[in-house]
Amino acid sequence: MLLFRWLLLLMLLGSIVSFMFFIGTGQERFKRYGIMTLKWALIAAFGFFGVLVLERI
């Protein structure tokens, strides 16, 4: 459980750092990395919280 929380946190922080690099450099690849990381972080978060909800039922 703790491992998944840290993984989600690190993915979100990585996405933020990628967007900061995009703002700083203007290179589109950092924007793509940020969007891709954010997408997978949200998918993982929905899966994680979905499992938590199913455990409560």
PDBQT receptor file of N, H, CA, C and O in Angstrom, charges set to zero:
ATOM      1  N   MET A   1       0.822  -1.178   0.000  1.00  0.00    +0.000 N 
ATOM      2  CA  MET A   1       0.000   0.000   0.000  1.00  0.00    +0.000 C 
ATOM      3  C   MET A   1       0.877   1.256   0.000  1.00  0.00    +0.000 C 
ATOM      4  O   MET A   1       0.663   2.178  -0.787  1.00  0.00    +0.000 OA
ATOM      5  N   LEU A   2       1.849   1.271   0.882  1.00  0.00    +0.000 N 
ATOM      6  H   LEU A   2       2.022   0.522   1.521  1.00  0.00    +0.000 HD
ATOM      7  CA  LEU A   2       2.740   2.424   0.970  1.00  0.00    +0.000 C 
ATOM      8  C   LEU A   2       3.577   2.571  -0.299  1.00  0.00    +0.000 C 
ATOM      9  O   LEU A   2       3.860   3.684  -0.743  1.00  0.00    +0.000 OA
ATOM     10  N   LEU A   3       3.962   1.451  -0.869  1.00  0.00    +0.000 N 
ATOM     11  H   LEU A   3       3.732   0.547  -0.508  1.00  0.00    +0.000 HD
ATOM     12  CA  LEU A   3       4.745   1.466  -2.100  1.00  0.00    +0.000 C 
ATOM     13  C   LEU A   3       3.965   2.130  -3.233  1.00  0.00    +0.000 C 
ATOM     14  O   LEU A   3       4.523   2.927  -3.987  1.00  0.00    +0.000 OA
ATOM     15  N   PHE A   4       2.686   1.808  -3.355  1.00  0.00    +0.000 N 
ATOM     16  H   PHE A   4       2.233   1.160  -2.742  1.00  0.00    +0.000 HD
ATOM     17  CA  PHE A   4       1.867   2.397  -4.415  1.00  0.00    +0.000 C 
ATOM     18  C   PHE A   4       1.672   3.895  -4.208  1.00  0.00    +0.000 C 
ATOM     19  O   PHE A   4       1.652   4.661  -5.171  1.00  0.00    +0.000 OA
ATOM     20  N   ARG A   5       1.531   4.305  -2.969  1.00  0.00    +0.000 N 
ATOM     21  H   ARG A   5       1.547   3.682  -2.187  1.00  0.00    +0.000 HD
ATOM     22  CA  ARG A   5       1.392   5.736  -2.697  1.00  0.00    +0.000 C 
ATOM     23  C   ARG A   5       2.651   6.489  -3.098  1.00  0.00    +0.000 C 
ATOM     24  O   ARG A   5       2.576   7.551  -3.717  1.00  0.00    +0.000 OA
ATOM     25  N   TRP A   6       3.800   5.942  -2.748  1.00  0.00    +0.000 N 
ATOM     26  H   TRP A   6       3.861   5.080  -2.245  1.00  0.00    +0.000 HD
ATOM     27  CA  TRP A   6       5.050   6.589  -3.122  1.00  0.00    +0.000 C 
ATOM     28  C   TRP A   6       5.249   6.591  -4.629  1.00  0.00    +0.000 C 
ATOM     29  O   TRP A   6       5.750   7.565  -5.192  1.00  0.00    +0.000 OA
ATOM     30  N   LEU A   7       4.860   5.515  -5.276  1.00  0.00    +0.000 N 
ATOM     31  H   LEU A   7       4.452   4.724  -4.819  1.00  0.00    +0.000 HD
ATOM     32  CA  LEU A   7       4.971   5.438  -6.730  1.00  0.00    +0.000 C 
ATOM     33  C   LEU A   7       4.114   6.515  -7.388  1.00  0.00    +0.000 C 
ATOM     34  O   LEU A   7       4.571   7.191  -8.310  1.00  0.00    +0.000 OA
ATOM     35  N   LEU A   8       2.887   6.678  -6.927  1.00  0.00    +0.000 N 
ATOM     36  H   LEU A   8       2.516   6.129  -6.178  1.00  0.00    +0.000 HD
ATOM     37  CA  LEU A   8       2.012   7.712  -7.477  1.00  0.00    +0.000 C 
ATOM     38  C   LEU A   8       2.588   9.103  -7.232  1.00  0.00    +0.000 C 
ATOM     39  O   LEU A   8       2.576   9.954  -8.122  1.00  0.00    +0.000 OA
ATOM     40  N   LEU A   9       3.087   9.325  -6.030  1.00  0.00    +0.000 N 
ATOM     41  H   LEU A   9       3.097   8.634  -5.307  1.00  0.00    +0.000 HD
ATOM     42  CA  LEU A   9       3.669  10.621  -5.701  1.00  0.00    +0.000 C 
ATOM     43  C   LEU A   9       4.872  10.920  -6.598  1.00  0.00    +0.000 C 
ATOM     44  O   LEU A   9       5.003  12.034  -7.106  1.00  0.00    +0.000 OA
ATOM     45  N   LEU A  10       5.735   9.949  -6.790  1.00  0.00    +0.000 N 
ATOM     46  H   LEU A  10       5.628   9.044  -6.377  1.00  0.00    +0.000 HD
ATOM     47  CA  LEU A  10       6.913  10.154  -7.627  1.00  0.00    +0.000 C 
ATOM     48  C   LEU A  10       6.542  10.380  -9.090  1.00  0.00    +0.000 C 
ATOM     49  O   LEU A  10       7.187  11.171  -9.778  1.00  0.00    +0.000 OA
ATOM     50  N   MET A  11       5.510   9.692  -9.565  1.00  0.00    +0.000 N 
ATOM     51  H   MET A  11       4.986   9.050  -9.006  1.00  0.00    +0.000 HD
ATOM     52  CA  MET A  11       5.059   9.899 -10.937  1.00  0.00    +0.000 C 
ATOM     53  C   MET A  11       4.505  11.316 -11.117  1.00  0.00    +0.000 C 
ATOM     54  O   MET A  11       4.768  11.965 -12.129  1.00  0.00    +0.000 OA
ATOM     55  N   LEU A  12       3.742  11.787 -10.139  1.00  0.00    +0.000 N 
ATOM     56  H   LEU A  12       3.528  11.259  -9.317  1.00  0.00    +0.000 HD
ATOM     57  CA  LEU A  12       3.200  13.139 -10.232  1.00  0.00    +0.000 C 
ATOM     58  C   LEU A  12       4.307  14.184 -10.143  1.00  0.00    +0.000 C 
ATOM     59  O   LEU A  12       4.271  15.188 -10.854  1.00  0.00    +0.000 OA
ATOM     60  N   LEU A  13       5.283  13.956  -9.278  1.00  0.00    +0.000 N 
ATOM     61  H   LEU A  13       5.312  13.140  -8.700  1.00  0.00    +0.000 HD
ATOM     62  CA  LEU A  13       6.417  14.878  -9.194  1.00  0.00    +0.000 C 
ATOM     63  C   LEU A  13       7.238  14.872 -10.479  1.00  0.00    +0.000 C 
ATOM     64  O   LEU A  13       7.712  15.921 -10.916  1.00  0.00    +0.000 OA
ATOM     65  N   GLY A  14       7.405  13.719 -11.077  1.00  0.00    +0.000 N 
ATOM     66  H   GLY A  14       7.019  12.867 -10.722  1.00  0.00    +0.000 HD
ATOM     67  CA  GLY A  14       8.112  13.634 -12.356  1.00  0.00    +0.000 C 
ATOM     68  C   GLY A  14       7.386  14.389 -13.452  1.00  0.00    +0.000 C 
ATOM     69  O   GLY A  14       8.013  15.027 -14.298  1.00  0.00    +0.000 OA
ATOM     70  N   SER A  15       6.072  14.316 -13.435  1.00  0.00    +0.000 N 
ATOM     71  H   SER A  15       5.563  13.798 -12.748  1.00  0.00    +0.000 HD
ATOM     72  CA  SER A  15       5.281  15.055 -14.408  1.00  0.00    +0.000 C 
ATOM     73  C   SER A  15       5.439  16.558 -14.211  1.00  0.00    +0.000 C 
ATOM     74  O   SER A  15       5.579  17.302 -15.182  1.00  0.00    +0.000 OA
ATOM     75  N   ILE A  16       5.419  17.002 -12.970  1.00  0.00    +0.000 N 
ATOM     76  H   ILE A  16       5.306  16.397 -12.181  1.00  0.00    +0.000 HD
ATOM     77  CA  ILE A  16       5.598  18.425 -12.678  1.00  0.00    +0.000 C 
ATOM     78  C   ILE A  16       6.974  18.899 -13.128  1.00  0.00    +0.000 C 
ATOM     79  O   ILE A  16       7.103  19.978 -13.707  1.00  0.00    +0.000 OA
ATOM     80  N   VAL A  17       7.996  18.100 -12.865  1.00  0.00    +0.000 N 
ATOM     81  H   VAL A  17       7.891  17.223 -12.395  1.00  0.00    +0.000 HD
ATOM     82  CA  VAL A  17       9.354  18.465 -13.285  1.00  0.00    +0.000 C 
ATOM     83  C   VAL A  17       9.441  18.541 -14.807  1.00  0.00    +0.000 C 
ATOM     84  O   VAL A  17      10.092  19.437 -15.345  1.00  0.00    +0.000 OA
ATOM     85  N   SER A  18       8.795  17.615 -15.502  1.00  0.00    +0.000 N 
ATOM     86  H   SER A  18       8.266  16.887 -15.065  1.00  0.00    +0.000 HD
ATOM     87  CA  SER A  18       8.805  17.654 -16.967  1.00  0.00    +0.000 C 
ATOM     88  C   SER A  18       8.146  18.919 -17.491  1.00  0.00    +0.000 C 
ATOM     89  O   SER A  18       8.648  19.540 -18.428  1.00  0.00    +0.000 OA
ATOM     90  N   PHE A  19       7.019  19.308 -16.890  1.00  0.00    +0.000 N 
ATOM     91  H   PHE A  19       6.611  18.804 -16.129  1.00  0.00    +0.000 HD
ATOM     92  CA  PHE A  19       6.358  20.542 -17.314  1.00  0.00    +0.000 C 
ATOM     93  C   PHE A  19       7.211  21.766 -16.995  1.00  0.00    +0.000 C 
ATOM     94  O   PHE A  19       7.203  22.741 -17.747  1.00  0.00    +0.000 OA
ATOM     95  N   MET A  20       7.940  21.723 -15.895  1.00  0.00    +0.000 N 
ATOM     96  H   MET A  20       7.947  20.931 -15.284  1.00  0.00    +0.000 HD
ATOM     97  CA  MET A  20       8.835  22.841 -15.569  1.00  0.00    +0.000 C 
ATOM     98  C   MET A  20       9.973  22.933 -16.582  1.00  0.00    +0.000 C 
ATOM     99  O   MET A  20      10.364  24.033 -16.973  1.00  0.00    +0.000 OA
ATOM    100  N   PHE A  21      10.505  21.792 -17.009  1.00  0.00    +0.000 N 
ATOM    101  H   PHE A  21      10.187  20.899 -16.691  1.00  0.00    +0.000 HD
ATOM    102  CA  PHE A  21      11.534  21.807 -18.047  1.00  0.00    +0.000 C 
ATOM    103  C   PHE A  21      10.963  22.341 -19.356  1.00  0.00    +0.000 C 
ATOM    104  O   PHE A  21      11.640  23.069 -20.081  1.00  0.00    +0.000 OA
ATOM    105  N   PHE A  22       9.720  21.981 -19.657  1.00  0.00    +0.000 N 
ATOM    106  H   PHE A  22       9.170  21.389 -19.068  1.00  0.00    +0.000 HD
ATOM    107  CA  PHE A  22       9.081  22.488 -20.875  1.00  0.00    +0.000 C 
ATOM    108  C   PHE A  22       8.951  24.007 -20.819  1.00  0.00    +0.000 C 
ATOM    109  O   PHE A  22       9.225  24.697 -21.801  1.00  0.00    +0.000 OA
ATOM    110  N   ILE A  23       8.531  24.522 -19.665  1.00  0.00    +0.000 N 
ATOM    111  H   ILE A  23       8.308  23.962 -18.868  1.00  0.00    +0.000 HD
ATOM    112  CA  ILE A  23       8.397  25.972 -19.525  1.00  0.00    +0.000 C 
ATOM    113  C   ILE A  23       9.764  26.649 -19.636  1.00  0.00    +0.000 C 
ATOM    114  O   ILE A  23       9.891  27.717 -20.234  1.00  0.00    +0.000 OA
ATOM    115  N   GLY A  24      10.771  26.021 -19.059  1.00  0.00    +0.000 N 
ATOM    116  H   GLY A  24      10.668  25.153 -18.574  1.00  0.00    +0.000 HD
ATOM    117  CA  GLY A  24      12.109  26.613 -19.074  1.00  0.00    +0.000 C 
ATOM    118  C   GLY A  24      12.791  26.558 -20.426  1.00  0.00    +0.000 C 
ATOM    119  O   GLY A  24      13.455  27.516 -20.823  1.00  0.00    +0.000 OA
ATOM    120  N   THR A  25      12.637  25.450 -21.142  1.00  0.00    +0.000 N 
ATOM    121  H   THR A  25      12.098  24.672 -20.819  1.00  0.00    +0.000 HD
ATOM    122  CA  THR A  25      13.370  25.283 -22.397  1.00  0.00    +0.000 C 
ATOM    123  C   THR A  25      12.503  25.493 -23.633  1.00  0.00    +0.000 C 
ATOM    124  O   THR A  25      13.014  25.879 -24.684  1.00  0.00    +0.000 OA
ATOM    125  N   GLY A  26      11.210  25.247 -23.525  1.00  0.00    +0.000 N 
ATOM    126  H   GLY A  26      10.794  24.934 -22.671  1.00  0.00    +0.000 HD
ATOM    127  CA  GLY A  26      10.329  25.374 -24.679  1.00  0.00    +0.000 C 
ATOM    128  C   GLY A  26      10.373  24.169 -25.609  1.00  0.00    +0.000 C 
ATOM    129  O   GLY A  26       9.787  24.207 -26.691  1.00  0.00    +0.000 OA
ATOM    130  N   GLN A  27      11.057  23.100 -25.206  1.00  0.00    +0.000 N 
ATOM    131  H   GLN A  27      11.532  23.069 -24.327  1.00  0.00    +0.000 HD
ATOM    132  CA  GLN A  27      11.149  21.911 -26.044  1.00  0.00    +0.000 C 
ATOM    133  C   GLN A  27       9.899  21.044 -25.858  1.00  0.00    +0.000 C 
ATOM    134  O   GLN A  27       9.495  20.741 -24.735  1.00  0.00    +0.000 OA
ATOM    135  N   GLU A  28       9.306  20.661 -26.971  1.00  0.00    +0.000 N 
ATOM    136  H   GLU A  28       9.634  20.907 -27.883  1.00  0.00    +0.000 HD
ATOM    137  CA  GLU A  28       8.050  19.910 -26.953  1.00  0.00    +0.000 C 
ATOM    138  C   GLU A  28       8.191  18.518 -26.345  1.00  0.00    +0.000 C 
ATOM    139  O   GLU A  28       7.208  17.965 -25.852  1.00  0.00    +0.000 OA
ATOM    140  N   ARG A  29       9.378  17.948 -26.367  1.00  0.00    +0.000 N 
ATOM    141  H   ARG A  29      10.176  18.398 -26.767  1.00  0.00    +0.000 HD
ATOM    142  CA  ARG A  29       9.532  16.586 -25.838  1.00  0.00    +0.000 C 
ATOM    143  C   ARG A  29       9.268  16.536 -24.338  1.00  0.00    +0.000 C 
ATOM    144  O   ARG A  29       8.757  15.535 -23.836  1.00  0.00    +0.000 OA
ATOM    145  N   PHE A  30       9.609  17.601 -23.617  1.00  0.00    +0.000 N 
ATOM    146  H   PHE A  30      10.025  18.414 -24.025  1.00  0.00    +0.000 HD
ATOM    147  CA  PHE A  30       9.335  17.623 -22.183  1.00  0.00    +0.000 C 
ATOM    148  C   PHE A  30       7.840  17.706 -21.913  1.00  0.00    +0.000 C 
ATOM    149  O   PHE A  30       7.352  17.143 -20.933  1.00  0.00    +0.000 OA
ATOM    150  N   LYS A  31       7.116  18.400 -22.771  1.00  0.00    +0.000 N 
ATOM    151  H   LYS A  31       7.513  18.858 -23.567  1.00  0.00    +0.000 HD
ATOM    152  CA  LYS A  31       5.656  18.472 -22.653  1.00  0.00    +0.000 C 
ATOM    153  C   LYS A  31       5.051  17.091 -22.876  1.00  0.00    +0.000 C 
ATOM    154  O   LYS A  31       4.155  16.674 -22.142  1.00  0.00    +0.000 OA
ATOM    155  N   ARG A  32       5.544  16.381 -23.891  1.00  0.00    +0.000 N 
ATOM    156  H   ARG A  32       6.273  16.720 -24.487  1.00  0.00    +0.000 HD
ATOM    157  CA  ARG A  32       5.056  15.018 -24.156  1.00  0.00    +0.000 C 
ATOM    158  C   ARG A  32       5.350  14.088 -23.000  1.00  0.00    +0.000 C 
ATOM    159  O   ARG A  32       4.493  13.296 -22.609  1.00  0.00    +0.000 OA
ATOM    160  N   TYR A  33       6.570  14.174 -22.435  1.00  0.00    +0.000 N 
ATOM    161  H   TYR A  33       7.266  14.818 -22.752  1.00  0.00    +0.000 HD
ATOM    162  CA  TYR A  33       6.920  13.342 -21.279  1.00  0.00    +0.000 C 
ATOM    163  C   TYR A  33       6.008  13.640 -20.100  1.00  0.00    +0.000 C 
ATOM    164  O   TYR A  33       5.552  12.727 -19.411  1.00  0.00    +0.000 OA
ATOM    165  N   GLY A  34       5.743  14.920 -19.871  1.00  0.00    +0.000 N 
ATOM    166  H   GLY A  34       6.113  15.662 -20.430  1.00  0.00    +0.000 HD
ATOM    167  CA  GLY A  34       4.875  15.315 -18.767  1.00  0.00    +0.000 C 
ATOM    168  C   GLY A  34       3.461  14.807 -18.929  1.00  0.00    +0.000 C 
ATOM    169  O   GLY A  34       2.861  14.309 -17.976  1.00  0.00    +0.000 OA
ATOM    170  N   ILE A  35       2.921  14.931 -20.141  1.00  0.00    +0.000 N 
ATOM    171  H   ILE A  35       3.408  15.336 -20.915  1.00  0.00    +0.000 HD
ATOM    172  CA  ILE A  35       1.554  14.459 -20.390  1.00  0.00    +0.000 C 
ATOM    173  C   ILE A  35       1.486  12.943 -20.269  1.00  0.00    +0.000 C 
ATOM    174  O   ILE A  35       0.543  12.404 -19.689  1.00  0.00    +0.000 OA
ATOM    175  N   MET A  36       2.482  12.257 -20.813  1.00  0.00    +0.000 N 
ATOM    176  H   MET A  36       3.249  12.695 -21.284  1.00  0.00    +0.000 HD
ATOM    177  CA  MET A  36       2.487  10.802 -20.747  1.00  0.00    +0.000 C 
ATOM    178  C   MET A  36       2.604  10.313 -19.299  1.00  0.00    +0.000 C 
ATOM    179  O   MET A  36       1.907   9.380 -18.900  1.00  0.00    +0.000 OA
ATOM    180  N   THR A  37       3.475  10.936 -18.523  1.00  0.00    +0.000 N 
ATOM    181  H   THR A  37       4.042  11.694 -18.847  1.00  0.00    +0.000 HD
ATOM    182  CA  THR A  37       3.640  10.560 -17.117  1.00  0.00    +0.000 C 
ATOM    183  C   THR A  37       2.383  10.869 -16.321  1.00  0.00    +0.000 C 
ATOM    184  O   THR A  37       1.974  10.074 -15.475  1.00  0.00    +0.000 OA
ATOM    185  N   LEU A  38       1.767  12.017 -16.583  1.00  0.00    +0.000 N 
ATOM    186  H   LEU A  38       2.100  12.662 -17.270  1.00  0.00    +0.000 HD
ATOM    187  CA  LEU A  38       0.536  12.391 -15.892  1.00  0.00    +0.000 C 
ATOM    188  C   LEU A  38      -0.591  11.420 -16.228  1.00  0.00    +0.000 C 
ATOM    189  O   LEU A  38      -1.365  11.034 -15.352  1.00  0.00    +0.000 OA
ATOM    190  N   LYS A  39      -0.681  11.027 -17.497  1.00  0.00    +0.000 N 
ATOM    191  H   LYS A  39      -0.053  11.340 -18.209  1.00  0.00    +0.000 HD
ATOM    192  CA  LYS A  39      -1.715  10.078 -17.912  1.00  0.00    +0.000 C 
ATOM    193  C   LYS A  39      -1.578   8.759 -17.164  1.00  0.00    +0.000 C 
ATOM    194  O   LYS A  39      -2.566   8.235 -16.649  1.00  0.00    +0.000 OA
ATOM    195  N   TRP A  40      -0.374   8.220 -17.099  1.00  0.00    +0.000 N 
ATOM    196  H   TRP A  40       0.428   8.646 -17.517  1.00  0.00    +0.000 HD
ATOM    197  CA  TRP A  40      -0.176   6.942 -16.418  1.00  0.00    +0.000 C 
ATOM    198  C   TRP A  40      -0.323   7.066 -14.910  1.00  0.00    +0.000 C 
ATOM    199  O   TRP A  40      -0.748   6.119 -14.249  1.00  0.00    +0.000 OA
ATOM    200  N   ALA A  41       0.022   8.221 -14.360  1.00  0.00    +0.000 N 
ATOM    201  H   ALA A  41       0.367   8.991 -14.897  1.00  0.00    +0.000 HD
ATOM    202  CA  ALA A  41      -0.171   8.442 -12.928  1.00  0.00    +0.000 C 
ATOM    203  C   ALA A  41      -1.665   8.462 -12.595  1.00  0.00    +0.000 C 
ATOM    204  O   ALA A  41      -2.083   7.900 -11.582  1.00  0.00    +0.000 OA
ATOM    205  N   LEU A  42      -2.461   9.102 -13.435  1.00  0.00    +0.000 N 
ATOM    206  H   LEU A  42      -2.121   9.558 -14.258  1.00  0.00    +0.000 HD
ATOM    207  CA  LEU A  42      -3.904   9.133 -13.194  1.00  0.00    +0.000 C 
ATOM    208  C   LEU A  42      -4.531   7.758 -13.363  1.00  0.00    +0.000 C 
ATOM    209  O   LEU A  42      -5.417   7.385 -12.593  1.00  0.00    +0.000 OA
ATOM    210  N   ILE A  43      -4.094   7.008 -14.343  1.00  0.00    +0.000 N 
ATOM    211  H   ILE A  43      -3.374   7.311 -14.969  1.00  0.00    +0.000 HD
ATOM    212  CA  ILE A  43      -4.601   5.647 -14.520  1.00  0.00    +0.000 C 
ATOM    213  C   ILE A  43      -4.262   4.794 -13.308  1.00  0.00    +0.000 C 
ATOM    214  O   ILE A  43      -5.103   4.040 -12.819  1.00  0.00    +0.000 OA
ATOM    215  N   ALA A  44      -3.030   4.912 -12.823  1.00  0.00    +0.000 N 
ATOM    216  H   ALA A  44      -2.347   5.524 -13.221  1.00  0.00    +0.000 HD
ATOM    217  CA  ALA A  44      -2.622   4.152 -11.639  1.00  0.00    +0.000 C 
ATOM    218  C   ALA A  44      -3.407   4.587 -10.405  1.00  0.00    +0.000 C 
ATOM    219  O   ALA A  44      -3.779   3.756  -9.577  1.00  0.00    +0.000 OA
ATOM    220  N   ALA A  45      -3.660   5.900 -10.283  1.00  0.00    +0.000 N 
ATOM    221  H   ALA A  45      -3.358   6.575 -10.955  1.00  0.00    +0.000 HD
ATOM    222  CA  ALA A  45      -4.412   6.402  -9.126  1.00  0.00    +0.000 C 
ATOM    223  C   ALA A  45      -5.848   5.905  -9.151  1.00  0.00    +0.000 C 
ATOM    224  O   ALA A  45      -6.374   5.491  -8.117  1.00  0.00    +0.000 OA
ATOM    225  N   PHE A  46      -6.495   5.939 -10.315  1.00  0.00    +0.000 N 
ATOM    226  H   PHE A  46      -6.068   6.276 -11.154  1.00  0.00    +0.000 HD
ATOM    227  CA  PHE A  46      -7.864   5.434 -10.409  1.00  0.00    +0.000 C 
ATOM    228  C   PHE A  46      -7.919   3.940 -10.095  1.00  0.00    +0.000 C 
ATOM    229  O   PHE A  46      -8.845   3.473  -9.432  1.00  0.00    +0.000 OA
ATOM    230  N   GLY A  47      -6.933   3.200 -10.570  1.00  0.00    +0.000 N 
ATOM    231  H   GLY A  47      -6.180   3.579 -11.108  1.00  0.00    +0.000 HD
ATOM    232  CA  GLY A  47      -6.874   1.774 -10.248  1.00  0.00    +0.000 C 
ATOM    233  C   GLY A  47      -6.662   1.534  -8.766  1.00  0.00    +0.000 C 
ATOM    234  O   GLY A  47      -7.306   0.668  -8.173  1.00  0.00    +0.000 OA
ATOM    235  N   PHE A  48      -5.767   2.295  -8.169  1.00  0.00    +0.000 N 
ATOM    236  H   PHE A  48      -5.245   2.999  -8.651  1.00  0.00    +0.000 HD
ATOM    237  CA  PHE A  48      -5.465   2.159  -6.746  1.00  0.00    +0.000 C 
ATOM    238  C   PHE A  48      -6.697   2.467  -5.904  1.00  0.00    +0.000 C 
ATOM    239  O   PHE A  48      -7.057   1.689  -5.021  1.00  0.00    +0.000 OA
ATOM    240  N   PHE A  49      -7.340   3.592  -6.174  1.00  0.00    +0.000 N 
ATOM    241  H   PHE A  49      -7.048   4.224  -6.892  1.00  0.00    +0.000 HD
ATOM    242  CA  PHE A  49      -8.515   3.962  -5.387  1.00  0.00    +0.000 C 
ATOM    243  C   PHE A  49      -9.713   3.074  -5.704  1.00  0.00    +0.000 C 
ATOM    244  O   PHE A  49     -10.577   2.875  -4.851  1.00  0.00    +0.000 OA
ATOM    245  N   GLY A  50      -9.771   2.542  -6.911  1.00  0.00    +0.000 N 
ATOM    246  H   GLY A  50      -9.069   2.704  -7.605  1.00  0.00    +0.000 HD
ATOM    247  CA  GLY A  50     -10.816   1.578  -7.246  1.00  0.00    +0.000 C 
ATOM    248  C   GLY A  50     -10.694   0.318  -6.403  1.00  0.00    +0.000 C 
ATOM    249  O   GLY A  50     -11.696  -0.218  -5.929  1.00  0.00    +0.000 OA
ATOM    250  N   VAL A  51      -9.472  -0.153  -6.219  1.00  0.00    +0.000 N 
ATOM    251  H   VAL A  51      -8.658   0.283  -6.604  1.00  0.00    +0.000 HD
ATOM    252  CA  VAL A  51      -9.251  -1.326  -5.376  1.00  0.00    +0.000 C 
ATOM    253  C   VAL A  51      -9.624  -1.017  -3.928  1.00  0.00    +0.000 C 
ATOM    254  O   VAL A  51     -10.201  -1.864  -3.246  1.00  0.00    +0.000 OA
ATOM    255  N   LEU A  52      -9.302   0.179  -3.454  1.00  0.00    +0.000 N 
ATOM    256  H   LEU A  52      -8.833   0.867  -4.008  1.00  0.00    +0.000 HD
ATOM    257  CA  LEU A  52      -9.669   0.559  -2.097  1.00  0.00    +0.000 C 
ATOM    258  C   LEU A  52     -11.195   0.585  -1.914  1.00  0.00    +0.000 C 
ATOM    259  O   LEU A  52     -11.706   0.145  -0.885  1.00  0.00    +0.000 OA
ATOM    260  N   VAL A  53     -11.899   1.091  -2.896  1.00  0.00    +0.000 N 
ATOM    261  H   VAL A  53     -11.483   1.449  -3.732  1.00  0.00    +0.000 HD
ATOM    262  CA  VAL A  53     -13.364   1.131  -2.818  1.00  0.00    +0.000 C 
ATOM    263  C   VAL A  53     -13.926  -0.276  -2.841  1.00  0.00    +0.000 C 
ATOM    264  O   VAL A  53     -14.852  -0.583  -2.090  1.00  0.00    +0.000 OA
ATOM    265  N   LEU A  54     -13.389  -1.129  -3.683  1.00  0.00    +0.000 N 
ATOM    266  H   LEU A  54     -12.637  -0.880  -4.293  1.00  0.00    +0.000 HD
ATOM    267  CA  LEU A  54     -13.886  -2.510  -3.753  1.00  0.00    +0.000 C 
ATOM    268  C   LEU A  54     -13.606  -3.285  -2.472  1.00  0.00    +0.000 C 
ATOM    269  O   LEU A  54     -14.372  -4.177  -2.108  1.00  0.00    +0.000 OA
ATOM    270  N   GLU A  55     -12.517  -2.953  -1.785  1.00  0.00    +0.000 N 
ATOM    271  H   GLU A  55     -11.895  -2.228  -2.080  1.00  0.00    +0.000 HD
ATOM    272  CA  GLU A  55     -12.239  -3.612  -0.498  1.00  0.00    +0.000 C 
ATOM    273  C   GLU A  55     -13.272  -3.238   0.554  1.00  0.00    +0.000 C 
ATOM    274  O   GLU A  55     -13.579  -4.036   1.440  1.00  0.00    +0.000 OA
ATOM    275  N   ARG A  56     -13.805  -2.035   0.460  1.00  0.00    +0.000 N 
ATOM    276  H   ARG A  56     -13.556  -1.386  -0.259  1.00  0.00    +0.000 HD
ATOM    277  CA  ARG A  56     -14.780  -1.567   1.454  1.00  0.00    +0.000 C 
ATOM    278  C   ARG A  56     -16.154  -2.180   1.247  1.00  0.00    +0.000 C 
ATOM    279  O   ARG A  56     -16.962  -2.216   2.175  1.00  0.00    +0.000 OA
ATOM    280  N   ILE A  57     -16.425  -2.655   0.058  1.00  0.00    +0.000 N 
ATOM    281  H   ILE A  57     -15.769  -2.626  -0.696  1.00  0.00    +0.000 HD
ATOM    282  CA  ILE A  57     -17.750  -3.218  -0.244  1.00  0.00    +0.000 C 
ATOM    283  C   ILE A  57     -17.888  -4.609   0.320  1.00  0.00    +0.000 C 
ATOM    284  O   ILE A  57     -18.935  -5.237   0.163  1.00  0.00    +0.000 OA
TER     285      ILE A  57
